[in-house]
Amino acid sequence: GSSLLTGPEGLMAKERENLKRLKCLRRYRQRYGVEALLHRQLKERRMLATDGAAQQAHTTRSSQRCLAFVDDVRCSNQSLPMTRHCLAHICQDTNQTLFKPCQGSEEVPCNKPVPVSLSEEPCCPLHLRLPPQMYVPEHVLAVPEELEAAPTDLYLSAAELQPTESLPLEFSD
């Protein structure tokens, strides 16, 4: 590139001007001298700050335990992401809206947390109410006894089913 500007064959004035512009555009966003040094130091500081914060957030999140107490003993389960309770105690959090306790049945009350779905009353798999059966089997009609005992002379024998030689095949019985 630079030899073209000063070469013996040279370039026309317009081509030299276009080449200078192209070189300037290539260096347009680059920093030089003190500005480049300060920019590199700033990038390094940011990398250290974000890496340290991300690593610290990861360690605190992974070691965070549930805040619920059961019989004056703190729950030892790990909390769900972005919450302060585990799956068993998530319904104790009044600000969450993703889980509701299962209503259970009259005989067996249940308070397991279940995800809120499109149904009005979400239930755990144990208390899930199945929809009514869509297939209804047809009732078998009772056949009168007089039809069951049909005479056997109404049936043709195998010899009677064979075509006769005197008639062509399409006209035989």
Salt bridges, closest charged atoms under 4 A:
GLU35 OE2 - ARG31 NE 3.81
